[in-house]
Each structure stands twice: as structure tokens, then as C-alpha cells.
Amino acid sequence: MTYALPQLNSRQSSAIPLLSQPLLHEKEPLEITRLSPALGAIVHDIDLSQSLPDKTITELKDILYRDKVIFFRNQNISPIEQRNFARKFGELHIHPVFPTVENVPEVIVLDTLHNDLKDNALWHADVTFSETPPLGAVLAAKHLPPSGGDTLWTSTAAAYKALSPEMKAHLENLTALHDFTRSFPLSRFGRDNTEKQKWLNVRSENPPVEHPVIRIHPDTGERSIFVNEGFTTEICGLEPEESNALLQFIFQHIKKPEFSIRWTWQSGDIAFWDNRSTQHYAVDDYRPHRRIMQRVTIMGDKPVGPRN
């Protein structure tokens, strides 16, 4: 399914309701404002619609790996330009369920008027039901409600660091199952025969996969928690009661405010996050108003844990 974007709107908003602190880089030309000790940074005075030099792409990678999610304001960017920017960081993923921009299949459209997006209103990392979950994603605000519709991100690396040594050692020996159907159940994505057949095809191509509970970042070596409410169904090798109890502990732990930030969108905003060391939550508080975002997802690699 392809999707033509409607006329964009603008939303007047005050400054980001977060306490920001400047970060000086003697050798880094990009102006940056960090949003919290755990994660988050705004990159100023950059135009993502332009072809950026390799040096700038390298600097953005360094910022992304350190700050986990980075934001850009006032970006007048087309779907093709968004795709081209994301492609600088890796091959692009084609989502098996969500509709896409017409003639730009790498850009998915998250439109609350046409899509059931309940799966975004919980803490999750994207597409972890894949053998090779995404490296990250670039999300652009295209149509915003008058208020609400914020997105939260949490650092699963910071959450890992806050665990006791005993719990770290325990989790590092475990793996977990991630299942497509947890966020994309047939009851919501098989409303007619066409949708049902598509769902069955996607399900057959994406059986449950096993990933380490603690993942080692392939670029930094940093460890993070790699289970999420959106797709993780069980801890392998444990009895159901044990698995459920441990997963609930982890899910609650990563939600702590000290690991997270909350972003209030303005038109023209773009967020770029590292899907390997974060989770996010799209707040569903603006109905019956409409919210449209467009996302490009960058392909990643097979997760590696301490046992590998």
C-alpha cells in the first residue's frame, strides 16, 4: 500500500520543556545541546535536505552513539530527502505492515486517521522480531495535533548500568523470544480478507526469533537491555511464571525517569535514534485529532550478547 501525504500543517509551540545544557566541542563544528545525562541531544544549524559531507556524517554518528537520540529543528525535508539522509547510515528497511509514501517505499507513514497505532503507545524498540533488528530510524513530524502527541525515549544502556552486579550477571546469560504478533495481532491487522492474507504472509516470513537479553553495541561495545514490551514474549529456558516476573521487572526498570526524555514535537522536527540502545513510546493522548509521522528505518545486524 502506498500513501500520498496530505497538506502539511504547522503548530506553534514554545521551547522544548526540558532543561538543556550546552556541550562544547573544541574540534566539532556542529553546535549541540544535550538534553539529559542519559540520552538526547539537539543538533543546531544543519539542513538535512542537503547532501552532507562525509565528515559531518561521521560526526553525527559519534553524537548518535553517545547521546542515543538526536533531534533537528526546522527541517523542510521531502520523503526522498529523508530517505537519502538515512541511507548515509546504512541500507534501508521496508516495513512489512505499514503503508509507505507513494514511489518512496522506504518511507513509512504513521497516520492515526488510517492506521491502528496502538502498538506505538508502549515502550518498544522497532522491528526486534527480525533476525537483524534495525540500527536506527529517522522520524519526521508532518502533521501534528494542537497539543499532545509527544514521544518519549529511554536509554537501555543507562538502564543496564543501573542494575546490580548480580542482576547484570544473571541477565547476561539469558536469551528471549521476540514475536511479530505481539504488536501486530491478527485481530487488528486482519480486518478483511486482503489484510488477513497479508498478515499470514508476513507472519510466515517472520517467525519468533531469539535474541540475547543483554546486547553488546556493535560500534561502541556498550551493553544495554534488549527486551521490550512491544515484541518480547518470554525469557528462554524459564518457567512461564519466572519469565513473566523477570520481564515485568525489566519493563518497569527501563521506564524510570532518570533514563528517559520526553520530546514535544514542532512541525519540521526530525528525530534520529539508535534502535540498539534505546526504546521509545509515542503518547496517544490527542484523539480525535490527527497525527502523521513519516519514518525511514535503517537496517542493522544480528544482536550479539556476552554469551556469543
C-alpha positions in Angstrom: 0.0 0.0 0.0 1.3 3.4 -0.9 0.3 6.7 0.7 0.2 10.3 -0.6 0.9 12.8 2.3 -1.8 15.5 2.8 -1.0 19.2 3.1 1.3 19.8 6.0 0.3 21.9 8.9 2.3 23.9 11.5 1.9 24.0 15.2 3.0 27.0 17.3 4.9 25.7 20.3 7.1 27.1 23.0 10.6 25.9 23.5 11.2 22.3 24.5 10.1 21.8 28.0 13.4 20.2 29.1 16.4 21.6 30.9 19.1 21.7 28.3 22.8 22.2 28.9 25.4 23.2 26.3 28.2 20.9 25.3 31.3 22.4 23.9 33.4 20.5 21.3 36.7 22.1 20.5 37.1 20.0 17.4 33.5 19.6 16.4 31.8 22.3 14.2 28.3 21.1 14.9 26.5 23.1 17.7 24.9 20.7 20.1 22.7 20.9 23.2 22.5 17.9 25.4 19.1 17.1 27.0 19.9 14.8 29.8 22.9 12.8 31.2 21.3 9.6 30.0 20.4 10.5 26.4 19.3 13.1 24.0 20.8 16.0 22.1 19.7 18.7 19.7 21.9 19.4 16.7 21.6 23.0 15.6 22.1 24.8 12.2 22.1 21.8 9.9 20.0 21.3 6.8 19.2 17.6 6.3 17.7 18.2 2.9 21.2 18.9 1.6 23.8 16.3 0.7 26.1 16.3 3.8 29.8 15.8 3.6 31.3 12.5 4.9 32.9 14.4 7.8 29.5 15.6 9.0 28.0 12.2 8.7 30.9 10.8 10.8 30.3 13.5 13.5 26.5 12.7 13.5 27.4 9.0 14.0 29.6 9.9 17.0 26.8 12.1 18.5 24.2 9.3 17.9 26.3 6.6 19.6 26.9 8.9 22.6 23.5 10.5 23.0 21.3 7.7 21.6 18.7 10.0 20.1 19.3 13.3 18.3 16.9 16.0 17.2 16.9 18.5 14.4 14.5 21.6 14.3 13.1 23.4 11.3 13.7 20.8 8.6 11.9 21.3 5.4 12.5 17.9 4.1 10.8 15.8 1.4 10.4 12.0 1.7 13.1 11.5 -0.9 15.5 13.8 1.0 14.6 12.0 4.2 15.4 8.6 2.6 18.6 9.9 1.2 19.8 11.2 4.6 19.0 7.9 6.3 20.8 6.0 3.6 24.1 7.6 4.6 24.0 5.4 7.7 23.2 2.1 6.1 20.8 0.0 3.9 17.1 0.8 4.4 14.4 -1.5 5.7 11.0 -1.9 4.0 8.3 -2.4 6.7 6.1 -5.5 6.1 2.9 -3.9 7.5 2.7 -0.1 7.5 1.8 1.9 4.3 4.5 3.8 2.5 4.8 7.1 0.7 4.0 6.7 -3.0 7.1 5.9 -5.1 9.3 6.0 -1.9 8.8 2.6 -0.3 11.5 3.2 2.3 9.4 5.9 3.9 6.5 4.5 6.0 3.6 6.6 7.0 2.2 6.5 10.6 -1.2 8.2 10.2 -3.7 7.9 13.0 -6.6 8.5 10.6 -5.8 5.4 8.6 -3.7 3.2 10.8 -4.2 1.5 14.1 -1.1 2.7 16.0 -1.8 1.2 19.5 1.4 -0.7 19.1 3.4 2.6 19.3 1.8 3.6 22.6 4.0 1.3 24.7 7.7 1.0 25.3 9.4 -0.7 22.3 12.3 -0.9 20.0 11.5 -1.2 16.3 11.2 -4.5 14.5 13.0 -6.6 17.0 11.0 -9.5 15.7 13.6 -9.6 12.9 16.8 -11.7 12.9 18.6 -8.4 12.2 16.7 -5.6 14.0 17.2 -2.0 12.8 20.3 0.1 13.5 18.0 3.1 13.9 15.3 5.3 12.4 14.8 8.8 11.2 11.3 10.2 12.1 9.8 13.4 10.7 6.8 15.3 12.0 4.4 16.0 9.1 1.0 16.8 10.7 0.6 17.4 14.4 -2.4 17.7 16.8 -3.0 21.1 18.5 -1.4 19.6 21.6 -0.2 16.2 22.8 1.4 13.5 20.8 4.8 13.7 22.5 7.3 10.9 22.2 9.5 9.5 25.0 12.8 7.8 24.6 14.7 5.8 27.2 18.3 4.6 27.3 18.5 0.9 27.7 22.3 1.3 28.2 21.7 3.6 31.2 19.1 1.1 32.5 21.7 -1.7 32.2 24.3 0.3 34.1 21.9 0.9 37.0 21.4 -2.8 37.6 23.2 -4.5 40.5 26.2 -6.6 39.6 24.3 -9.8 40.5 21.4 -8.9 38.2 23.7 -8.0 35.3 25.5 -11.3 35.6 22.1 -13.2 35.7 20.7 -11.4 32.6 23.9 -11.7 30.6 23.3 -15.5 30.5 19.8 -15.3 29.1 18.1 -15.0 25.8 14.5 -14.0 24.9 11.9 -14.6 22.2 10.7 -11.7 20.1 7.4 -12.2 18.2 5.8 -10.1 15.4 2.3 -10.9 16.6 2.7 -9.3 20.0 2.3 -5.8 18.4 0.6 -6.8 15.2 -2.1 -9.2 16.2 -4.5 -10.7 13.6 -7.4 -9.1 15.4 -6.2 -5.6 14.5 -4.3 -6.2 11.3 -6.6 -8.8 9.6 -9.8 -6.8 9.3 -10.7 -8.1 5.8 -9.5 -11.0 3.6 -6.8 -8.9 1.9 -5.4 -7.7 5.2 -5.6 -11.3 6.6 -3.7 -12.8 3.7 -1.0 -10.1 4.0 -0.8 -10.8 7.8 -0.4 -14.5 7.2 2.3 -13.9 4.7 4.2 -11.6 7.0 3.8 -14.0 9.9 5.2 -16.9 7.9 8.2 -14.8 6.9 8.8 -13.6 10.4 8.6 -16.5 12.9 9.7 -15.7 16.5 13.4 -15.1 16.9 15.7 -15.5 19.9 17.9 -12.5 20.9 20.3 -12.0 23.9 18.7 -10.2 26.8 21.8 -8.1 27.1 23.1 -6.8 23.8 26.6 -5.5 23.1 26.6 -2.5 20.8 28.5 -3.4 17.6 30.1 0.1 17.3 30.8 1.1 20.9 30.9 -2.1 22.9 28.4 -0.7 25.3 26.0 -3.1 26.9 22.2 -2.5 27.0 19.0 -4.3 27.9 17.4 -5.8 24.7 13.9 -6.9 25.6 10.8 -4.7 25.1 7.1 -4.7 25.7 6.3 -4.4 22.0 7.8 -7.7 20.9 9.4 -9.8 23.7 7.1 -12.6 24.8 9.3 -14.8 27.0 12.7 -15.4 28.5 14.0 -18.7 27.1 14.6 -21.6 29.4 12.5 -20.2 32.3 9.1 -21.4 33.6 6.3 -19.1 32.5 5.8 -17.6 35.9 9.6 -16.9 36.2 9.8 -15.4 32.7 6.8 -13.1 33.3 8.1 -11.9 36.6 11.5 -11.2 35.2 10.2 -9.4 32.1 7.9 -7.3 34.3 10.8 -6.2 36.4 12.8 -5.3 33.3 9.9 -3.4 31.7 9.3 -1.4 34.8 13.0 -0.7 35.3 13.6 0.8 31.9 10.7 3.3 32.4 12.5 5.1 35.2 12.6 8.9 34.6 16.3 9.1 35.1 16.9 7.0 31.9 14.4 8.9 29.7 13.5 12.2 28.0 10.2 13.5 26.6 10.1 15.3 23.3 7.4 17.8 22.4 7.1 17.9 18.6 7.0 21.0 16.4 6.4 21.0 12.7 9.7 20.4 10.9 11.2 18.4 13.7 13.2 15.2 12.9 14.4 12.6 15.4 17.1 10.1 14.7 17.7 7.4 17.3 19.9 4.3 17.8 17.4 1.4 18.0 20.1 -0.8 19.5 20.3 1.1 22.8 17.0 2.9 23.2 13.3 2.3 23.4 10.5 4.8 22.7 6.9 5.4 23.5 4.5 7.5 21.3 2.0 9.1 23.7 -1.6 8.5 22.4 -3.3 11.5 24.1 -4.6 13.6 21.3 -7.6 11.8 19.8 -9.8 12.7 17.9 -7.1 14.9 16.4 -4.8 13.5 13.7 -1.1 12.9 13.8 1.1 12.0 10.8 4.7 11.0 11.0 7.0 9.6 8.4 9.8 7.2 9.2 12.8 5.7 7.5 14.3 2.7 9.2 18.0 1.7 8.8 18.8 -1.9 8.7 21.0 -3.4 11.4 22.9 -6.6 12.3 22.2 -9.7 14.3 22.3 -8.9 18.1 25.4 -10.2 19.9 25.4 -10.8 23.7 28.0 -11.7 26.2 27.4 -15.4 25.6 28.2 -15.2 21.8 
